[in-house]
Amino acid sequence: QVQLVESGGGLVQAGGSLRLSCAASGRTPSNYAMGWFRQAPGKEREFVGGINWSGGVGSYADSVKGRFTISRDDIKKTVYLQMNSLKPEDTAVYYCAARYSRLVVTNTAGYDYWGQGTQVTVSS
């Protein structure tokens, strides 16, 4: 089975940047899309953005457009979430997820594997 491990979270001041990584291991398929989600306390897990198998970004949530960028390294089997101009409302646990498909979807049920999450805290 596929295993996903997120890293790179931490505490940052508003306006700062972080880059999250999600490394895949195990029996990874040839074609898979990756999504990033986040969940704040008391909130539903929400879609942040995703990248398809070809490397193109499928979509971003409106709340992060222009600030977050997703990329992937197929050799390292790693997907990245570059977060710039961070806001306190970006504070959440961030999860990466993998889907046996070339295309990104925005619903959590569409993904087959999930990482354990990494905490991102943005202070004022």
C-alpha positions in Angstrom: 0.0 0.0 0.0 1.0 3.6 -0.4 2.2 5.6 2.6 2.3 9.3 2.7 4.3 11.4 5.1 3.9 15.2 5.4 6.6 17.5 6.8 7.5 21.1 6.9 4.8 22.5 9.1 5.5 24.9 12.0 4.9 28.3 13.4 5.2 31.4 11.2 4.2 35.0 11.5 1.6 36.5 9.2 3.1 37.3 5.8 5.7 34.6 6.1 6.1 31.5 4.0 6.4 27.7 4.5 6.9 24.8 2.2 5.2 21.6 3.0 6.4 18.3 1.6 4.6 15.0 1.1 6.7 12.0 0.4 5.1 8.8 -1.0 6.5 5.3 -0.4 5.4 1.8 -0.8 3.6 0.4 -3.9 2.9 3.7 -5.6 1.0 3.5 -8.9 2.3 4.9 -12.1 -0.6 7.3 -12.5 -1.9 9.2 -9.5 -3.1 12.7 -8.6 -2.2 14.4 -5.4 -4.4 16.8 -3.3 -3.7 19.0 -0.3 -6.4 19.5 2.3 -6.5 21.3 5.6 -8.6 21.1 8.7 -8.9 23.8 11.4 -10.4 23.0 14.8 -14.2 22.8 14.6 -14.1 23.0 10.8 -14.6 20.5 8.0 -11.6 19.2 6.1 -11.4 21.4 3.1 -9.6 21.2 -0.3 -6.6 23.5 -0.7 -5.3 22.5 -4.1 -4.1 19.6 -6.2 -1.8 18.5 -8.9 -2.5 15.9 -11.6 -0.3 13.1 -12.8 1.1 15.3 -15.7 2.3 17.9 -13.2 -0.4 20.5 -14.0 -2.4 22.0 -11.1 -6.0 20.9 -11.3 -7.4 23.7 -9.1 -6.9 25.8 -6.0 -9.4 26.9 -3.4 -10.3 30.5 -3.8 -9.0 31.3 -0.4 -5.4 30.4 -1.4 -5.2 31.4 -5.1 -2.3 33.6 -5.8 -0.6 32.6 -2.5 -0.1 28.8 -2.6 1.6 26.8 -5.3 1.7 23.0 -5.7 4.5 21.1 -7.5 5.7 17.5 -7.7 8.9 15.6 -8.1 8.1 12.2 -9.7 11.6 10.9 -9.1 11.5 11.7 -5.4 7.8 10.8 -5.3 7.2 14.0 -3.4 4.6 16.7 -3.8 5.1 20.2 -2.4 2.9 23.0 -1.2 4.6 26.3 -1.2 2.6 28.7 1.0 3.3 32.5 0.8 1.7 35.5 2.3 0.3 33.3 5.1 -2.6 34.6 7.1 -3.8 33.6 10.6 -6.8 31.9 9.0 -4.5 29.5 7.2 -3.8 27.9 10.6 -4.8 24.2 10.3 -3.5 20.7 10.1 -2.5 20.1 6.5 -2.9 16.8 4.9 -1.8 15.4 1.6 -3.7 12.7 -0.2 -3.2 10.4 -3.2 -5.8 9.2 -5.7 -5.5 6.5 -8.3 -6.2 8.8 -11.2 -4.5 11.3 -13.4 -6.9 14.0 -12.4 -7.5 16.0 -9.2 -10.9 16.0 -7.4 -11.8 18.3 -4.5 -13.8 15.9 -2.3 -12.1 13.9 0.5 -13.9 10.7 -0.5 -12.2 10.7 -3.9 -8.8 10.0 -2.4 -7.4 6.6 -1.5 -4.5 7.4 0.8 -3.8 10.1 3.4 -0.9 11.3 5.3 -1.0 11.9 9.1 -1.0 15.7 8.7 1.4 18.5 9.7 0.4 21.5 11.8 0.7 25.0 10.4 0.2 27.8 12.8 0.2 31.4 11.6 0.5 34.1 14.3 -0.6 37.7 14.0 
